[in-house]
Amino acid sequence: MSKVLIIAEHDGSTLNPSTAKTVSCAAALDAAELDVAVLGSACAAVAAEAATVRGVSRVLYVDRPDNAAPVAAVLAPQIAALADGYDYVFGPSTTFGKDLMPRVAALLGVGQISDIMSVEDSYTFKRPIYAGNAIVTVRAPTDKTVVATVRVASYQTAGDGAPAPVENVSVDIELPSHTRFIDMTSDVGDRPDLQVASVVLAGGRGIGSAENFEILYRLADKLGAGVGASRAAVDAGYVPNDMQVGQTGKIISPDLYIAFGISGAIQHLTGIKDAGTIVAVNKDPEAPIFDVADVGLVADLFAVIPELERQVGG
Ligand SMILES: Cc1cc2nc3c(=O)[nH]c(=O)nc-3n(C[C@H](O)[C@H](O)[C@H](O)COP(=O)(O)OP(=O)(O)OC[C@H]3O[C@@H](n4cnc5c(N)ncnc54)[C@H](O)[C@@H]3O)c2cc1C
């Protein structure tokens, strides 16, 4: 029976839900052991949280000051050392995992399978290509460690289970010093991470300006929602690039996605096809977003957003 190692994503104080989604994917491998590695600094609470994800056999907690920030160049060699004896090493296909896992694969001398959306058998996986317009079935070599990222939008979070043991593990290797953490800034403030938010409001070119995005932020904050954007809104400088949803942005799967002033280009739709309910507000009744929307409102967004805000109150 095989052994799986999952790399936890966290911010030093809480576990990112992408980890429990990666566990859901790995559970389909029917492995004998499904361990989660938490690399961090003084974040025992994160390790304890990872231990309660259903299906986890054991948490390997690597507590080291060098791991205070998620620098891929620093984490990857430790993960490569931890991977000894494991048949699979999985991480989420989030910005964190996309940055980290290719380095792990390179250090282990294997190729990476990106964006697993379903496990067909122990070494056969489905993944999207051409912006999700085609699904390819890939087979990994059976004599090598499988390093992969998991398309978190394709999986539900594994629920809570009985706490698994947490083991403190030290990885005694010299870490590279060529890449150092300087600072982390986020333009999206305290709003929920787009890739795990249950409600996302998104604005497109129709919003018209960075200033006009403020009305969307206000509504989002009342709803506890994340805020996304189309590429046109990013290119116009209305919002930062890490808010972009779509083929060259983030792939998201909220329960509710509301698009304001977004036409529904195929590259944008690629990012939201796993959303539970899609609501579109657009003044053009011919906008292609209405073809995929569960609820469509042909209206001026500048009338709809204040009205929604009024209804939500607070
Ligand atoms: C290789 C490649 C990759 C790409 N990747 C992405 C990607 O990741 N994400 C992405 O989003 N795009 C991506 N694009 C760009 C994509 O093709 C579209 O250009 C883009 O999504 C359009 O953004 P939009 O819908 O905001 O703008 P538009 O297409 O200009 O649509 C604006 C919409 O706003 C509506 N509107 C205007 N005013 C109002 C109002 N007052 N009230 C209501 N509605 C209003 C209009 O009717 C219109 O439908 C990519 C393109 C390429 C070629």
The ligand as a MOL file (V3000), in Angstrom:
LIG
                    3D

  0  0  0     0  0            999 V3000
M  V30 BEGIN CTAB
M  V30 COUNTS 53 58 0 0 0
M  V30 BEGIN ATOM
M  V30 1 C -4.6910 34.3630 -23.8260 0
M  V30 2 C -5.7800 35.1530 -23.1340 0
M  V30 3 C -5.9900 34.9670 -21.7970 0
M  V30 4 C -6.9950 35.6690 -21.1300 0
M  V30 5 N -7.2130 35.4380 -19.7990 0
M  V30 6 C -8.2310 36.0650 -19.1920 0
M  V30 7 C -8.5290 35.8040 -17.8230 0
M  V30 8 O -7.8360 35.0510 -17.1280 0
M  V30 9 N -9.5920 36.4310 -17.2740 0
M  V30 10 C -10.3860 37.2810 -17.9650 0
M  V30 11 O -11.3490 37.8200 -17.4080 0
M  V30 12 N -10.1160 37.5500 -19.2670 0
M  V30 13 C -9.0560 36.9810 -19.8800 0
M  V30 14 N -8.7890 37.3000 -21.1660 0
M  V30 15 C -9.5020 38.4450 -21.7860 0
M  V30 16 C -10.8870 38.0960 -22.2950 0
M  V30 17 O -10.7950 37.6200 -23.6290 0
M  V30 18 C -11.7800 39.3480 -22.2970 0
M  V30 19 O -11.1710 40.3540 -23.0450 0
M  V30 20 C -12.0810 39.8940 -20.8990 0
M  V30 21 O -12.5140 38.8660 -20.0500 0
M  V30 22 C -13.1560 40.9450 -21.0190 0
M  V30 23 O -13.3640 41.5340 -19.7710 0
M  V30 24 P -14.7600 42.2180 -19.4430 0
M  V30 25 O -15.8530 41.2240 -19.5720 0
M  V30 26 O -14.6060 42.9250 -18.1530 0
M  V30 27 O -14.8450 43.3600 -20.5410 0
M  V30 28 P -15.8020 43.5140 -21.7870 0
M  V30 29 O -15.7600 42.3180 -22.6550 0
M  V30 30 O -15.4920 44.8190 -22.3870 0
M  V30 31 O -17.2540 43.5560 -21.1360 0
M  V30 32 C -17.7210 44.5990 -20.3360 0
M  V30 33 C -19.1890 44.2970 -20.0730 0
M  V30 34 O -19.7030 45.2680 -19.1720 0
M  V30 35 C -21.0270 45.5220 -19.5300 0
M  V30 36 N -21.3770 46.8300 -18.9500 0
M  V30 37 C -20.8210 48.0420 -19.2360 0
M  V30 38 N -21.3730 49.0060 -18.4500 0
M  V30 39 C -22.2860 48.3890 -17.6600 0
M  V30 40 C -23.1660 48.8240 -16.6340 0
M  V30 41 N -23.2100 50.1220 -16.2730 0
M  V30 42 N -23.9740 47.9150 -16.0370 0
M  V30 43 C -23.9580 46.6250 -16.4100 0
M  V30 44 N -23.1260 46.1290 -17.3650 0
M  V30 45 C -22.2880 47.0060 -17.9780 0
M  V30 46 C -21.0320 45.5350 -21.0410 0
M  V30 47 O -22.3320 45.2810 -21.5580 0
M  V30 48 C -20.0650 44.3900 -21.3380 0
M  V30 49 O -20.7310 43.1450 -21.5030 0
M  V30 50 C -7.7910 36.6070 -21.8470 0
M  V30 51 C -7.5680 36.7760 -23.2130 0
M  V30 52 C -6.5870 36.0730 -23.8390 0
M  V30 53 C -6.3710 36.2770 -25.3160 0
M  V30 END ATOM
M  V30 BEGIN BOND
M  V30 1 1 1 2
M  V30 2 1 2 3
M  V30 3 2 2 52
M  V30 4 2 3 4
M  V30 5 1 4 5
M  V30 6 1 4 50
M  V30 7 2 5 6
M  V30 8 1 6 7
M  V30 9 1 6 13
M  V30 10 2 7 8
M  V30 11 1 7 9
M  V30 12 1 9 10
M  V30 13 2 10 11
M  V30 14 1 10 12
M  V30 15 2 12 13
M  V30 16 1 13 14
M  V30 17 1 14 15
M  V30 18 1 14 50
M  V30 19 1 15 16
M  V30 20 1 16 17
M  V30 21 1 16 18
M  V30 22 1 18 19
M  V30 23 1 18 20
M  V30 24 1 20 21
M  V30 25 1 20 22
M  V30 26 1 22 23
M  V30 27 1 23 24
M  V30 28 2 24 25
M  V30 29 1 24 26
M  V30 30 1 24 27
M  V30 31 1 27 28
M  V30 32 2 28 29
M  V30 33 1 28 30
M  V30 34 1 28 31
M  V30 35 1 31 32
M  V30 36 1 32 33
M  V30 37 1 33 34
M  V30 38 1 33 48
M  V30 39 1 34 35
M  V30 40 1 35 36
M  V30 41 1 35 46
M  V30 42 1 36 37
M  V30 43 1 36 45
M  V30 44 2 37 38
M  V30 45 1 38 39
M  V30 46 1 39 40
M  V30 47 2 39 45
M  V30 48 1 40 41
M  V30 49 2 40 42
M  V30 50 1 42 43
M  V30 51 2 43 44
M  V30 52 1 44 45
M  V30 53 1 46 47
M  V30 54 1 46 48
M  V30 55 1 48 49
M  V30 56 2 50 51
M  V30 57 1 51 52
M  V30 58 1 52 53
M  V30 END BOND
M  V30 END CTAB
M  END
